[in-house]
Amino acid sequence: GRNSQYWDWYRGARELPGGGGEIPGWEGHAGLPQLNHQNPDVRRHITDCGRFWMSSEGANIDGWRLDVAHEVAPEFWREFSAACRDAKPDCVLLGELMHGDYNTHVGP
């Protein structure tokens, strides 16, 4: 519910009568909650995860596939990209862009 420290980590979260809450999922999939990428704690957590799994402390992966990247603001992906390239300069980021202007997501 609203008292959770993570309440504002999600978009569209709403309280339910009697306590608790409901978080809408991407395209109706309850197991895929919509994150609030405007929240600095969410941004930091995701970029830290990206950096960690690319590091030798993590799994030393070479890149990420960014599912439904068009649903997340390009500014966030630029920040995520910078964090990943800090960990591994030659990493690969592959984003799924089905809608919108491709150039706004890959431009400088």
C-alpha positions as a printed Julia matrix, in Angstrom:
108×3 Matrix{Float64}:
   0.0     0.0     0.0
   0.81    3.66    0.11
   2.96    3.2     3.24
   5.49    1.08    1.36
   8.82    2.76    0.69
   8.45    1.47   -2.89
   4.96    2.88   -3.55
   6.21    5.56   -5.93
   8.48    3.13   -7.79
   5.46    2.2    -9.93
   3.25    4.11  -12.36
  -0.48    4.11  -11.71
  -0.34    2.35   -8.34
  -3.63    2.62   -6.51
  -4.77    1.66   -3.04
  -7.4    -1.01   -2.61
 -10.23   -0.86   -0.06
  -9.11   -2.59    3.11
  -5.41   -1.99    2.47
  -2.83   -3.12   -0.02
  -2.51   -1.87   -3.51
  -2.7    -2.66   -7.19
  -0.04   -1.94   -9.77
  -0.97   -1.96  -13.46
   1.16   -4.17  -15.66
   2.52   -3.57  -19.16
  -0.26   -4.25  -21.65
  -2.33   -6.0   -18.98
   0.41   -8.4   -17.79
   0.2    -8.22  -13.98
   3.67   -9.77  -13.59
   5.29   -6.91  -15.51
   4.72   -3.79  -13.37
   5.09   -0.36  -14.93
   8.1     1.28  -13.28
   8.17    5.01  -12.59
  11.35    6.0   -14.43
  10.95    9.59  -13.19
  11.81    8.4    -9.67
  15.57    8.87   -9.06
  15.68    5.75   -6.84
  14.22    3.63   -9.65
  16.68    5.07  -12.15
  19.61    4.44   -9.82
  18.5     0.88   -9.03
  18.11   -0.09  -12.7
  21.4     1.52  -13.79
  23.2    -0.09  -10.83
  21.79   -3.48  -11.87
  22.84   -2.93  -15.47
  26.35   -2.02  -14.41
  26.64   -4.87  -11.89
  25.68   -7.7   -14.26
  28.2    -6.41  -16.81
  30.98   -6.34  -14.24
  33.31   -9.16  -13.25
  31.58   -9.17   -9.83
  28.3    -9.96  -11.58
  28.03  -12.28  -14.56
  30.33  -10.33  -16.91
  27.58  -10.22  -19.55
  28.24   -8.4   -22.82
  24.96   -6.57  -23.22
  21.25   -6.16  -22.66
  18.1    -6.63  -24.73
  15.77   -3.77  -23.82
  12.22   -5.06  -24.2
   9.59   -2.5   -25.32
  12.22    0.24  -25.23
   9.77    2.59  -26.95
   7.66    2.6   -23.75
  10.49    4.2   -21.72
  11.73    7.76  -22.17
  14.85    8.07  -24.34
  16.52   10.15  -21.59
  16.41    7.14  -19.29
  17.96    4.86  -21.92
  20.79    7.38  -22.44
  21.48    7.29  -18.7
  21.32    3.47  -18.67
  23.6     3.3   -21.69
  26.19    5.54  -20.02
  26.13    3.36  -16.88
  26.58    0.18  -18.92
  29.39    1.68  -20.98
  31.12    2.69  -17.73
  31.22   -0.99  -16.8
  31.96   -2.31  -20.28
  32.78    0.22  -23.04
  32.15   -2.28  -25.86
  28.8    -3.54  -24.52
  25.79   -4.16  -26.76
  22.37   -2.65  -26.04
  19.61   -3.91  -28.29
  16.31   -2.07  -27.9
  12.93   -3.15  -29.23
  11.31   -0.12  -30.89
   7.92   -0.91  -32.4
   6.41    2.58  -32.13
   7.59    6.16  -32.18
  10.49    7.95  -33.79
  13.56    5.72  -33.89
  15.88    8.76  -34.06
  14.7    10.1   -30.67
  15.86    6.89  -29.0
  19.24    6.45  -30.71
  20.23   10.05  -31.35
  22.8    11.94  -29.32
